[in-house]
């Protein structure tokens, strides 16, 4: 490796003065690399292996400063987890530091980006000119035959994608292998009747090797894709799955990750975390809690995530924004207008509330999606 | 499994009134299990598979409420990651929810607890009546022979434990396998001269299977223990490593985890997260940023972590509190008085600043540790 290669990270720092901000920025540059008192760092290491403060300036608001720190690529050692460690490792334990940008072009051999992305999923589904619909198979506690019955109704209603609820793992109420077999059979039965085959994404999230075992089962049974919660499995999981054959599209779920984005002066901006970072991790679709539902993101946060997942200047393939978390079936038209074609709209609970039953609810949702444009 | 078994989680909720707190508590109970509008949950599922609010009461401070929610154990499916998903999955995306307690006795077959713990590490080291000393091998960027030279000096100074810096992975400057061989040889040379063999904990944190490969190398080369960053590898890693032979003691590093504890109204209390939870995950030693160093924990936070790692009523073996993050060598006596015997004191940078060199610095540190009692 060329030892002079570097990558940059943008931080928003809360500080009482410009000089305090500069000092904090210099602390970050050392904390995230050599992690030693500056006077104890050998001169050769200071040159080759520590972060450098490139910019530190006031960022509009009082007490808010933007700094750009440039890190030596060699210190990341071509490892995704070590790269995250450099970006936000020890400093995750310091207040007043929020990450707002990462220079991805220097990191395109460490982070994989989506294997399929928006284009690949569209090709695999042969749907190119409209948004996609998705519903969630739930609740946990039902048996596999009860879940399969729900799959059948949703597939009959014509939904494009069914994903497992992220809380369905391998409980004795609905064991994983049998769930995939049974639900796929129900979807196949509906396909025989309607001519349209709904794509199924079982949830493979589990403890350590269990995630892999479930991925291999999903592959061998011919599932369309898989659902993964990266903050539970470890952030490098999707990169590893991309070394298999066939690679299944990965839909990423935000469970257990909220702490990284819920503090305005700490962590990551939502668009950087769910947009840039999860796209870089390799998620072909990123679920996030839509504005106006049960969670607290603003419409601005959501637009930011959408933009980051789809923007052209990234070195990675585009990833499908997948807003969910309490979208009402009655308001879907509004969200289609706002978020546009390259979106997977995820409606779960609201469909189950429909007085006419699940198949009718899904059909109404699907009609709105297919009316696009 | 007996379907009536349950486990409890204590949450601190920020709300404007008691009735709002009750509504939030009921939302949590459903969000973390069935995740559906209440009117869409089948009655059998509501009985068997959703959370129940057991208590919801004001908690001293205005706007702060304590609630206890009881969850069905069957929904956790004997999986550690699914259990974390129930405790703080989707609700990590809602503001004003902080976890302050978990009923571990119902979870002792899902979480492993330490394999060695305080007693096991003491037996393995044959040191029973005093605190332990630990230093960090750094900085990243040095070659393996330079790092080994530092190991030799620290071992000559008599330190009990040397751990890798958590940023040393498998960089081309110091590849993992060769680093372990070279550093262990340096420690062996010092042991031949002093009669005392320092314990070495190489950092095995890496992307997915790389963590395992490094663990197997550490096992085969006879390393004493390993350093792991659970928030980078995935939280179930230590449980998986405990299925191997021999099991190496695991020292856990808090990098990338700060967001879970840095907000007073969100996430986990530090004592629950680094104390209870990381003990439950199986860490034999838990590194945390000590009060008065470069980070922001109060002495109260630190005492809380120490107590949680060592308290008798847990179903798990006790784990070694390992305060670090900027302890000065001059103040070590004070911290020994405060934290007591069952502590591993971690000093890194401050030793490297000593004008007399590393071996002298370590010897002074070690003398203070051995003067205990």
Interface residues (C-beta under 8 A of the other chain):
Chain A: X1 X27 X31 X32 X33 X34 X35 X36 X37 X39 X40 X41 X42 X44 X45 X48 X49 X50 X72 X74 X75 X77 X79 X80 X81 X82 X84 X85 X86 X88 X89 X90 X91 X92 X93 X94 X95 X138 X139 X140 X141 X142 X165 X166 X167 X169 X170 X171 X172 X173 X205 X206 X207 X208 X209 X210 X229 X232 X233 X234 X235 X236 X237 X239 X240 X254 X255 X256 X257 X258 X259 X260 X262 X263 X266 X267 X289 X294 X295 X296 X297 X325 X348 X349 X350 X352 X353
Chain B: X1 X27 X31 X32 X33 X34 X35 X36 X37 X39 X40 X41 X42 X44 X45 X48 X49 X50 X74 X75 X77 X79 X80 X81 X82 X84 X85 X86 X88 X89 X90 X91 X92 X93 X94 X95 X138 X139 X140 X141 X142 X165 X166 X167 X169 X170 X171 X172 X173 X205 X206 X207 X208 X209 X210 X229 X232 X233 X234 X235 X236 X237 X239 X240 X254 X255 X256 X257 X258 X259 X260 X262 X263 X266 X267 X289 X294 X295 X296 X297 X325 X348 X349 X350 X352 X353
